Amino acid sequence: MNKSRIQQLKVQACKWAAENTCSKQYENACDEKFAELIVRECLTFVEPMPGSGDIDDLELEAAYNQIKEHFGVEE
């Protein structure tokens, strides 16, 4: 991930935190949302193509689900 994309995700996370939390929780919410956005971005690289049924896709799906579970990412 390049620095520009990281900065975009940070801005998006801070904007979300500003709109969805009070000032006391802002910094923590911003950090948590930033981490979530990074994990979601990473998940896009291992998300299997629906319907192909290829063994590689099954392995990707397993990795995708493990990453989501490990980081607690919900749909």
PDB file of N, CA, C and O in Angstrom:
ATOM      1  N   MET A   1       0.866  -1.166   0.000  1.00  0.00           N
ATOM      2  CA  MET A   1       0.000   0.000   0.000  1.00  0.00           C
ATOM      3  C   MET A   1       0.914   1.231   0.000  1.00  0.00           C
ATOM      4  O   MET A   1       1.868   1.314   0.774  1.00  0.00           O
ATOM      5  N   ASN A   2       0.611   2.154  -0.857  1.00  0.00           N
ATOM      6  CA  ASN A   2       1.465   3.332  -0.930  1.00  0.00           C
ATOM      7  C   ASN A   2       1.064   4.390   0.096  1.00  0.00           C
ATOM      8  O   ASN A   2      -0.018   4.328   0.680  1.00  0.00           O
ATOM      9  N   LYS A   3       1.941   5.349   0.303  1.00  0.00           N
ATOM     10  CA  LYS A   3       1.715   6.375   1.325  1.00  0.00           C
ATOM     11  C   LYS A   3       0.453   7.193   1.047  1.00  0.00           C
ATOM     12  O   LYS A   3      -0.261   7.588   1.969  1.00  0.00           O
ATOM     13  N   SER A   4       0.196   7.434  -0.215  1.00  0.00           N
ATOM     14  CA  SER A   4      -0.995   8.194  -0.580  1.00  0.00           C
ATOM     15  C   SER A   4      -2.271   7.457  -0.161  1.00  0.00           C
ATOM     16  O   SER A   4      -3.198   8.059   0.379  1.00  0.00           O
ATOM     17  N   ARG A   5      -2.303   6.152  -0.416  1.00  0.00           N
ATOM     18  CA  ARG A   5      -3.489   5.359  -0.040  1.00  0.00           C
ATOM     19  C   ARG A   5      -3.631   5.290   1.473  1.00  0.00           C
ATOM     20  O   ARG A   5      -4.744   5.365   1.994  1.00  0.00           O
ATOM     21  N   ILE A   6      -2.532   5.150   2.173  1.00  0.00           N
ATOM     22  CA  ILE A   6      -2.571   5.124   3.635  1.00  0.00           C
ATOM     23  C   ILE A   6      -3.141   6.442   4.161  1.00  0.00           C
ATOM     24  O   ILE A   6      -3.971   6.446   5.070  1.00  0.00           O
ATOM     25  N   GLN A   7      -2.695   7.548   3.590  1.00  0.00           N
ATOM     26  CA  GLN A   7      -3.202   8.856   4.011  1.00  0.00           C
ATOM     27  C   GLN A   7      -4.696   8.976   3.729  1.00  0.00           C
ATOM     28  O   GLN A   7      -5.437   9.522   4.547  1.00  0.00           O
ATOM     29  N   GLN A   8      -5.145   8.472   2.580  1.00  0.00           N
ATOM     30  CA  GLN A   8      -6.571   8.503   2.250  1.00  0.00           C
ATOM     31  C   GLN A   8      -7.381   7.723   3.282  1.00  0.00           C
ATOM     32  O   GLN A   8      -8.439   8.176   3.720  1.00  0.00           O
ATOM     33  N   LEU A   9      -6.883   6.554   3.668  1.00  0.00           N
ATOM     34  CA  LEU A   9      -7.596   5.745   4.658  1.00  0.00           C
ATOM     35  C   LEU A   9      -7.618   6.436   6.016  1.00  0.00           C
ATOM     36  O   LEU A   9      -8.621   6.373   6.727  1.00  0.00           O
ATOM     37  N   LYS A  10      -6.524   7.094   6.381  1.00  0.00           N
ATOM     38  CA  LYS A  10      -6.466   7.809   7.659  1.00  0.00           C
ATOM     39  C   LYS A  10      -7.486   8.951   7.675  1.00  0.00           C
ATOM     40  O   LYS A  10      -8.194   9.140   8.665  1.00  0.00           O
ATOM     41  N   VAL A  11      -7.560   9.698   6.595  1.00  0.00           N
ATOM     42  CA  VAL A  11      -8.536  10.795   6.499  1.00  0.00           C
ATOM     43  C   VAL A  11      -9.953  10.245   6.595  1.00  0.00           C
ATOM     44  O   VAL A  11     -10.794  10.799   7.302  1.00  0.00           O
ATOM     45  N   GLN A  12     -10.212   9.157   5.882  1.00  0.00           N
ATOM     46  CA  GLN A  12     -11.541   8.537   5.917  1.00  0.00           C
ATOM     47  C   GLN A  12     -11.882   8.078   7.331  1.00  0.00           C
ATOM     48  O   GLN A  12     -13.011   8.262   7.787  1.00  0.00           O
ATOM     49  N   ALA A  13     -10.919   7.488   8.022  1.00  0.00           N
ATOM     50  CA  ALA A  13     -11.149   7.011   9.388  1.00  0.00           C
ATOM     51  C   ALA A  13     -11.429   8.171  10.338  1.00  0.00           C
ATOM     52  O   ALA A  13     -12.338   8.092  11.165  1.00  0.00           O
ATOM     53  N   CYS A  14     -10.667   9.229  10.225  1.00  0.00           N
ATOM     54  CA  CYS A  14     -10.860  10.379  11.114  1.00  0.00           C
ATOM     55  C   CYS A  14     -12.181  11.086  10.837  1.00  0.00           C
ATOM     56  O   CYS A  14     -12.838  11.568  11.760  1.00  0.00           O
ATOM     57  N   LYS A  15     -12.567  11.146   9.574  1.00  0.00           N
ATOM     58  CA  LYS A  15     -13.867  11.732   9.231  1.00  0.00           C
ATOM     59  C   LYS A  15     -14.984  10.898   9.838  1.00  0.00           C
ATOM     60  O   LYS A  15     -15.930  11.443  10.406  1.00  0.00           O
ATOM     61  N   TRP A  16     -14.879   9.566   9.719  1.00  0.00           N
ATOM     62  CA  TRP A  16     -15.881   8.674  10.304  1.00  0.00           C
ATOM     63  C   TRP A  16     -15.951   8.889  11.815  1.00  0.00           C
ATOM     64  O   TRP A  16     -17.040   8.989  12.379  1.00  0.00           O
ATOM     65  N   ALA A  17     -14.792   8.960  12.469  1.00  0.00           N
ATOM     66  CA  ALA A  17     -14.763   9.137  13.924  1.00  0.00           C
ATOM     67  C   ALA A  17     -15.381  10.464  14.337  1.00  0.00           C
ATOM     68  O   ALA A  17     -16.087  10.537  15.342  1.00  0.00           O
ATOM     69  N   ALA A  18     -15.121  11.502  13.574  1.00  0.00           N
ATOM     70  CA  ALA A  18     -15.683  12.816  13.887  1.00  0.00           C
ATOM     71  C   ALA A  18     -17.202  12.813  13.787  1.00  0.00           C
ATOM     72  O   ALA A  18     -17.884  13.504  14.543  1.00  0.00           O
ATOM     73  N   GLU A  19     -17.724  12.033  12.853  1.00  0.00           N
ATOM     74  CA  GLU A  19     -19.174  11.997  12.637  1.00  0.00           C
ATOM     75  C   GLU A  19     -19.893  11.016  13.557  1.00  0.00           C
ATOM     76  O   GLU A  19     -21.106  11.116  13.738  1.00  0.00           O
ATOM     77  N   ASN A  20     -19.154  10.063  14.144  1.00  0.00           N
ATOM     78  CA  ASN A  20     -19.817   8.978  14.873  1.00  0.00           C
ATOM     79  C   ASN A  20     -19.425   8.833  16.341  1.00  0.00           C
ATOM     80  O   ASN A  20     -19.884   7.904  17.007  1.00  0.00           O
ATOM     81  N   THR A  21     -18.596   9.722  16.853  1.00  0.00           N
ATOM     82  CA  THR A  21     -18.188   9.605  18.252  1.00  0.00           C
ATOM     83  C   THR A  21     -18.166  10.974  18.912  1.00  0.00           C
ATOM     84  O   THR A  21     -18.219  12.007  18.244  1.00  0.00           O
ATOM     85  N   CYS A  22     -18.086  10.962  20.241  1.00  0.00           N
ATOM     86  CA  CYS A  22     -17.912  12.219  20.964  1.00  0.00           C
ATOM     87  C   CYS A  22     -16.416  12.535  21.033  1.00  0.00           C
ATOM     88  O   CYS A  22     -15.581  11.688  20.717  1.00  0.00           O
ATOM     89  N   SER A  23     -16.095  13.723  21.437  1.00  0.00           N
ATOM     90  CA  SER A  23     -14.707  14.175  21.415  1.00  0.00           C
ATOM     91  C   SER A  23     -13.786  13.336  22.301  1.00  0.00           C
ATOM     92  O   SER A  23     -12.609  13.168  21.983  1.00  0.00           O
ATOM     93  N   LYS A  24     -14.307  12.813  23.397  1.00  0.00           N
ATOM     94  CA  LYS A  24     -13.472  12.002  24.297  1.00  0.00           C
ATOM     95  C   LYS A  24     -13.055  10.681  23.654  1.00  0.00           C
ATOM     96  O   LYS A  24     -11.996  10.141  23.973  1.00  0.00           O
ATOM     97  N   GLN A  25     -13.878  10.166  22.758  1.00  0.00           N
ATOM     98  CA  GLN A  25     -13.608   8.872  22.141  1.00  0.00           C
ATOM     99  C   GLN A  25     -13.011   8.997  20.740  1.00  0.00           C
ATOM    100  O   GLN A  25     -12.701   7.990  20.103  1.00  0.00           O
ATOM    101  N   TYR A  26     -12.851  10.218  20.265  1.00  0.00           N
ATOM    102  CA  TYR A  26     -12.450  10.449  18.882  1.00  0.00           C
ATOM    103  C   TYR A  26     -11.144   9.750  18.504  1.00  0.00           C
ATOM    104  O   TYR A  26     -11.104   9.008  17.523  1.00  0.00           O
ATOM    105  N   GLU A  27     -10.095   9.976  19.257  1.00  0.00           N
ATOM    106  CA  GLU A  27      -8.776   9.441  18.880  1.00  0.00           C
ATOM    107  C   GLU A  27      -8.790   7.918  18.819  1.00  0.00           C
ATOM    108  O   GLU A  27      -8.280   7.328  17.867  1.00  0.00           O
ATOM    109  N   ASN A  28      -9.370   7.284  19.829  1.00  0.00           N
ATOM    110  CA  ASN A  28      -9.446   5.827  19.843  1.00  0.00           C
ATOM    111  C   ASN A  28     -10.299   5.307  18.682  1.00  0.00           C
ATOM    112  O   ASN A  28      -9.937   4.330  18.027  1.00  0.00           O
ATOM    113  N   ALA A  29     -11.430   5.965  18.436  1.00  0.00           N
ATOM    114  CA  ALA A  29     -12.313   5.548  17.343  1.00  0.00           C
ATOM    115  C   ALA A  29     -11.634   5.729  15.992  1.00  0.00           C
ATOM    116  O   ALA A  29     -11.783   4.892  15.101  1.00  0.00           O
ATOM    117  N   CYS A  30     -10.899   6.806  15.842  1.00  0.00           N
ATOM    118  CA  CYS A  30     -10.176   7.063  14.596  1.00  0.00           C
ATOM    119  C   CYS A  30      -9.139   5.962  14.359  1.00  0.00           C
ATOM    120  O   CYS A  30      -9.037   5.436  13.251  1.00  0.00           O
ATOM    121  N   ASP A  31      -8.377   5.617  15.385  1.00  0.00           N
ATOM    122  CA  ASP A  31      -7.363   4.558  15.260  1.00  0.00           C
ATOM    123  C   ASP A  31      -7.997   3.209  14.928  1.00  0.00           C
ATOM    124  O   ASP A  31      -7.499   2.478  14.071  1.00  0.00           O
ATOM    125  N   GLU A  32      -9.091   2.883  15.605  1.00  0.00           N
ATOM    126  CA  GLU A  32      -9.758   1.602  15.354  1.00  0.00           C
ATOM    127  C   GLU A  32     -10.330   1.525  13.939  1.00  0.00           C
ATOM    128  O   GLU A  32     -10.214   0.499  13.270  1.00  0.00           O
ATOM    129  N   LYS A  33     -10.945   2.615  13.493  1.00  0.00           N
ATOM    130  CA  LYS A  33     -11.508   2.641  12.152  1.00  0.00           C
ATOM    131  C   LYS A  33     -10.400   2.570  11.101  1.00  0.00           C
ATOM    132  O   LYS A  33     -10.564   1.915  10.071  1.00  0.00           O
ATOM    133  N   PHE A  34      -9.282   3.235  11.352  1.00  0.00           N
ATOM    134  CA  PHE A  34      -8.138   3.194  10.448  1.00  0.00           C
ATOM    135  C   PHE A  34      -7.626   1.768  10.304  1.00  0.00           C
ATOM    136  O   PHE A  34      -7.360   1.309   9.193  1.00  0.00           O
ATOM    137  N   ALA A  35      -7.489   1.070  11.422  1.00  0.00           N
ATOM    138  CA  ALA A  35      -7.045  -0.327  11.380  1.00  0.00           C
ATOM    139  C   ALA A  35      -8.045  -1.188  10.615  1.00  0.00           C
ATOM    140  O   ALA A  35      -7.652  -2.039   9.817  1.00  0.00           O
ATOM    141  N   GLU A  36      -9.328  -0.968  10.855  1.00  0.00           N
ATOM    142  CA  GLU A  36     -10.364  -1.731  10.146  1.00  0.00           C
ATOM    143  C   GLU A  36     -10.284  -1.495   8.637  1.00  0.00           C
ATOM    144  O   GLU A  36     -10.393  -2.437   7.852  1.00  0.00           O
ATOM    145  N   LEU A  37     -10.096  -0.255   8.242  1.00  0.00           N
ATOM    146  CA  LEU A  37     -10.018   0.065   6.817  1.00  0.00           C
ATOM    147  C   LEU A  37      -8.799  -0.583   6.165  1.00  0.00           C
ATOM    148  O   LEU A  37      -8.872  -1.026   5.019  1.00  0.00           O
ATOM    149  N   ILE A  38      -7.690  -0.639   6.880  1.00  0.00           N
ATOM    150  CA  ILE A  38      -6.492  -1.295   6.347  1.00  0.00           C
ATOM    151  C   ILE A  38      -6.754  -2.783   6.158  1.00  0.00           C
ATOM    152  O   ILE A  38      -6.407  -3.349   5.121  1.00  0.00           O
ATOM    153  N   VAL A  39      -7.362  -3.417   7.151  1.00  0.00           N
ATOM    154  CA  VAL A  39      -7.661  -4.850   7.042  1.00  0.00           C
ATOM    155  C   VAL A  39      -8.623  -5.096   5.884  1.00  0.00           C
ATOM    156  O   VAL A  39      -8.428  -6.030   5.107  1.00  0.00           O
ATOM    157  N   ARG A  40      -9.651  -4.275   5.762  1.00  0.00           N
ATOM    158  CA  ARG A  40     -10.598  -4.437   4.647  1.00  0.00           C
ATOM    159  C   ARG A  40      -9.896  -4.278   3.301  1.00  0.00           C
ATOM    160  O   ARG A  40     -10.190  -5.010   2.356  1.00  0.00           O
ATOM    161  N   GLU A  41      -8.983  -3.334   3.213  1.00  0.00           N
ATOM    162  CA  GLU A  41      -8.227  -3.133   1.978  1.00  0.00           C
ATOM    163  C   GLU A  41      -7.401  -4.387   1.661  1.00  0.00           C
ATOM    164  O   GLU A  41      -7.347  -4.826   0.512  1.00  0.00           O
ATOM    165  N   CYS A  42      -6.770  -4.949   2.672  1.00  0.00           N
ATOM    166  CA  CYS A  42      -5.979  -6.169   2.479  1.00  0.00           C
ATOM    167  C   CYS A  42      -6.861  -7.341   2.067  1.00  0.00           C
ATOM    168  O   CYS A  42      -6.453  -8.163   1.246  1.00  0.00           O
ATOM    169  N   LEU A  43      -8.046  -7.425   2.618  1.00  0.00           N
ATOM    170  CA  LEU A  43      -8.970  -8.508   2.279  1.00  0.00           C
ATOM    171  C   LEU A  43      -9.345  -8.501   0.802  1.00  0.00           C
ATOM    172  O   LEU A  43      -9.647  -9.553   0.238  1.00  0.00           O
ATOM    173  N   THR A  44      -9.331  -7.352   0.179  1.00  0.00           N
ATOM    174  CA  THR A  44      -9.686  -7.295  -1.235  1.00  0.00           C
ATOM    175  C   THR A  44      -8.699  -8.070  -2.098  1.00  0.00           C
ATOM    176  O   THR A  44      -9.034  -8.467  -3.214  1.00  0.00           O
ATOM    177  N   PHE A  45      -7.484  -8.290  -1.595  1.00  0.00           N
ATOM    178  CA  PHE A  45      -6.476  -9.005  -2.364  1.00  0.00           C
ATOM    179  C   PHE A  45      -6.590 -10.516  -2.239  1.00  0.00           C
ATOM    180  O   PHE A  45      -6.008 -11.248  -3.040  1.00  0.00           O
ATOM    181  N   VAL A  46      -7.328 -10.991  -1.249  1.00  0.00           N
ATOM    182  CA  VAL A  46      -7.478 -12.440  -1.085  1.00  0.00           C
ATOM    183  C   VAL A  46      -8.920 -12.902  -1.232  1.00  0.00           C
ATOM    184  O   VAL A  46      -9.214 -14.087  -1.070  1.00  0.00           O
ATOM    185  N   GLU A  47      -9.809 -11.983  -1.534  1.00  0.00           N
ATOM    186  CA  GLU A  47     -11.217 -12.350  -1.695  1.00  0.00           C
ATOM    187  C   GLU A  47     -11.384 -13.212  -2.949  1.00  0.00           C
ATOM    188  O   GLU A  47     -11.029 -12.783  -4.047  1.00  0.00           O
ATOM    189  N   PRO A  48     -11.918 -14.417  -2.792  1.00  0.00           N
ATOM    190  CA  PRO A  48     -12.086 -15.303  -3.952  1.00  0.00           C
ATOM    191  C   PRO A  48     -13.166 -14.794  -4.897  1.00  0.00           C
ATOM    192  O   PRO A  48     -14.081 -14.077  -4.493  1.00  0.00           O
ATOM    193  N   MET A  49     -13.042 -15.176  -6.149  1.00  0.00           N
ATOM    194  CA  MET A  49     -14.051 -14.830  -7.148  1.00  0.00           C
ATOM    195  C   MET A  49     -15.255 -15.747  -6.960  1.00  0.00           C
ATOM    196  O   MET A  49     -15.094 -16.967  -6.933  1.00  0.00           O
ATOM    197  N   PRO A  50     -16.444 -15.193  -6.832  1.00  0.00           N
ATOM    198  CA  PRO A  50     -17.622 -16.036  -6.623  1.00  0.00           C
ATOM    199  C   PRO A  50     -17.900 -16.947  -7.819  1.00  0.00           C
ATOM    200  O   PRO A  50     -17.825 -16.531  -8.975  1.00  0.00           O
ATOM    201  N   GLY A  51     -18.218 -18.188  -7.505  1.00  0.00           N
ATOM    202  CA  GLY A  51     -18.676 -19.110  -8.531  1.00  0.00           C
ATOM    203  C   GLY A  51     -17.627 -19.858  -9.315  1.00  0.00           C
ATOM    204  O   GLY A  51     -17.981 -20.715 -10.124  1.00  0.00           O
ATOM    205  N   SER A  52     -16.332 -19.573  -9.114  1.00  0.00           N
ATOM    206  CA  SER A  52     -15.345 -20.266  -9.953  1.00  0.00           C
ATOM    207  C   SER A  52     -15.083 -21.686  -9.448  1.00  0.00           C
ATOM    208  O   SER A  52     -14.848 -22.585 -10.255  1.00  0.00           O
ATOM    209  N   GLY A  53     -15.119 -21.907  -8.120  1.00  0.00           N
ATOM    210  CA  GLY A  53     -14.951 -23.250  -7.570  1.00  0.00           C
ATOM    211  C   GLY A  53     -13.544 -23.813  -7.710  1.00  0.00           C
ATOM    212  O   GLY A  53     -13.326 -24.989  -7.415  1.00  0.00           O
ATOM    213  N   ASP A  54     -12.610 -23.026  -8.141  1.00  0.00           N
ATOM    214  CA  ASP A  54     -11.219 -23.447  -8.298  1.00  0.00           C
ATOM    215  C   ASP A  54     -10.621 -23.727  -6.913  1.00  0.00           C
ATOM    216  O   ASP A  54     -10.980 -23.077  -5.932  1.00  0.00           O
ATOM    217  N   ILE A  55      -9.699 -24.708  -6.846  1.00  0.00           N
ATOM    218  CA  ILE A  55      -9.068 -25.047  -5.561  1.00  0.00           C
ATOM    219  C   ILE A  55      -8.333 -23.845  -4.986  1.00  0.00           C
ATOM    220  O   ILE A  55      -8.319 -23.651  -3.770  1.00  0.00           O
ATOM    221  N   ASP A  56      -7.723 -23.036  -5.848  1.00  0.00           N
ATOM    222  CA  ASP A  56      -7.058 -21.834  -5.361  1.00  0.00           C
ATOM    223  C   ASP A  56      -8.057 -20.888  -4.712  1.00  0.00           C
ATOM    224  O   ASP A  56      -7.746 -20.226  -3.722  1.00  0.00           O
ATOM    225  N   ASP A  57      -9.256 -20.829  -5.274  1.00  0.00           N
ATOM    226  CA  ASP A  57     -10.290 -19.986  -4.689  1.00  0.00           C
ATOM    227  C   ASP A  57     -10.719 -20.500  -3.325  1.00  0.00           C
ATOM    228  O   ASP A  57     -11.035 -19.709  -2.437  1.00  0.00           O
ATOM    229  N   LEU A  58     -10.734 -21.815  -3.148  1.00  0.00           N
ATOM    230  CA  LEU A  58     -11.073 -22.381  -1.833  1.00  0.00           C
ATOM    231  C   LEU A  58     -10.009 -22.015  -0.810  1.00  0.00           C
ATOM    232  O   LEU A  58     -10.325 -21.717   0.341  1.00  0.00           O
ATOM    233  N   GLU A  59      -8.759 -22.036  -1.225  1.00  0.00           N
ATOM    234  CA  GLU A  59      -7.670 -21.639  -0.331  1.00  0.00           C
ATOM    235  C   GLU A  59      -7.747 -20.146  -0.015  1.00  0.00           C
ATOM    236  O   GLU A  59      -7.532 -19.731   1.123  1.00  0.00           O
ATOM    237  N   LEU A  60      -8.052 -19.353  -1.028  1.00  0.00           N
ATOM    238  CA  LEU A  60      -8.212 -17.921  -0.812  1.00  0.00           C
ATOM    239  C   LEU A  60      -9.381 -17.635   0.120  1.00  0.00           C
ATOM    240  O   LEU A  60      -9.291 -16.774   0.994  1.00  0.00           O
ATOM    241  N   GLU A  61     -10.478 -18.362  -0.069  1.00  0.00           N
ATOM    242  CA  GLU A  61     -11.640 -18.168   0.787  1.00  0.00           C
ATOM    243  C   GLU A  61     -11.300 -18.503   2.238  1.00  0.00           C
ATOM    244  O   GLU A  61     -11.719 -17.798   3.156  1.00  0.00           O
ATOM    245  N   ALA A  62     -10.543 -19.574   2.442  1.00  0.00           N
ATOM    246  CA  ALA A  62     -10.133 -19.947   3.801  1.00  0.00           C
ATOM    247  C   ALA A  62      -9.256 -18.847   4.404  1.00  0.00           C
ATOM    248  O   ALA A  62      -9.437 -18.480   5.565  1.00  0.00           O
ATOM    249  N   ALA A  63      -8.311 -18.322   3.628  1.00  0.00           N
ATOM    250  CA  ALA A  63      -7.448 -17.243   4.116  1.00  0.00           C
ATOM    251  C   ALA A  63      -8.268 -15.992   4.408  1.00  0.00           C
ATOM    252  O   ALA A  63      -8.074 -15.337   5.431  1.00  0.00           O
ATOM    253  N   TYR A  64      -9.174 -15.672   3.513  1.00  0.00           N
ATOM    254  CA  TYR A  64     -10.052 -14.512   3.667  1.00  0.00           C
ATOM    255  C   TYR A  64     -10.838 -14.610   4.977  1.00  0.00           C
ATOM    256  O   TYR A  64     -10.888 -13.655   5.754  1.00  0.00           O
ATOM    257  N   ASN A  65     -11.448 -15.769   5.212  1.00  0.00           N
ATOM    258  CA  ASN A  65     -12.243 -15.970   6.430  1.00  0.00           C
ATOM    259  C   ASN A  65     -11.382 -15.949   7.685  1.00  0.00           C
ATOM    260  O   ASN A  65     -11.816 -15.436   8.716  1.00  0.00           O
ATOM    261  N   GLN A  66     -10.173 -16.495   7.620  1.00  0.00           N
ATOM    262  CA  GLN A  66      -9.274 -16.484   8.777  1.00  0.00           C
ATOM    263  C   GLN A  66      -8.856 -15.064   9.120  1.00  0.00           C
ATOM    264  O   GLN A  66      -8.808 -14.695  10.294  1.00  0.00           O
ATOM    265  N   ILE A  67      -8.553 -14.268   8.104  1.00  0.00           N
ATOM    266  CA  ILE A  67      -8.161 -12.879   8.349  1.00  0.00           C
ATOM    267  C   ILE A  67      -9.322 -12.110   8.972  1.00  0.00           C
ATOM    268  O   ILE A  67      -9.136 -11.387   9.951  1.00  0.00           O
ATOM    269  N   LYS A  68     -10.513 -12.264   8.410  1.00  0.00           N
ATOM    270  CA  LYS A  68     -11.690 -11.583   8.964  1.00  0.00           C
ATOM    271  C   LYS A  68     -11.919 -11.978  10.419  1.00  0.00           C
ATOM    272  O   LYS A  68     -12.161 -11.126  11.273  1.00  0.00           O
ATOM    273  N   GLU A  69     -11.840 -13.267  10.690  1.00  0.00           N
ATOM    274  CA  GLU A  69     -12.074 -13.746  12.054  1.00  0.00           C
ATOM    275  C   GLU A  69     -10.997 -13.228  13.005  1.00  0.00           C
ATOM    276  O   GLU A  69     -11.300 -12.774  14.109  1.00  0.00           O
ATOM    277  N   HIS A  70      -9.755 -13.298  12.577  1.00  0.00           N
ATOM    278  CA  HIS A  70      -8.641 -12.875  13.427  1.00  0.00           C
ATOM    279  C   HIS A  70      -8.754 -11.405  13.833  1.00  0.00           C
ATOM    280  O   HIS A  70      -8.491 -11.046  14.980  1.00  0.00           O
ATOM    281  N   PHE A  71      -9.148 -10.563  12.879  1.00  0.00           N
ATOM    282  CA  PHE A  71      -9.241  -9.131  13.148  1.00  0.00           C
ATOM    283  C   PHE A  71     -10.632  -8.688  13.556  1.00  0.00           C
ATOM    284  O   PHE A  71     -10.838  -7.514  13.862  1.00  0.00           O
ATOM    285  N   GLY A  72     -11.604  -9.614  13.568  1.00  0.00           N
ATOM    286  CA  GLY A  72     -12.959  -9.286  13.987  1.00  0.00           C
ATOM    287  C   GLY A  72     -13.696  -8.371  13.023  1.00  0.00           C
ATOM    288  O   GLY A  72     -14.505  -7.542  13.439  1.00  0.00           O
ATOM    289  N   VAL A  73     -13.415  -8.523  11.740  1.00  0.00           N
ATOM    290  CA  VAL A  73     -14.080  -7.701  10.730  1.00  0.00           C
ATOM    291  C   VAL A  73     -15.449  -8.292  10.411  1.00  0.00           C
ATOM    292  O   VAL A  73     -15.575  -9.472  10.087  1.00  0.00           O
ATOM    293  N   GLU A  74     -16.460  -7.452  10.511  1.00  0.00           N
ATOM    294  CA  GLU A  74     -17.815  -7.887  10.186  1.00  0.00           C
ATOM    295  C   GLU A  74     -18.203  -7.310   8.840  1.00  0.00           C
ATOM    296  O   GLU A  74     -17.690  -6.268   8.433  1.00  0.00           O
ATOM    297  N   GLU A  75     -19.101  -7.981   8.155  1.00  0.00           N
ATOM    298  CA  GLU A  75     -19.548  -7.516   6.831  1.00  0.00           C
ATOM    299  C   GLU A  75     -20.248  -6.201   6.927  1.00  0.00           C
ATOM    300  O   GLU A  75     -20.690  -5.661   5.912  1.00  0.00           O
TER     301      GLU A  75
END
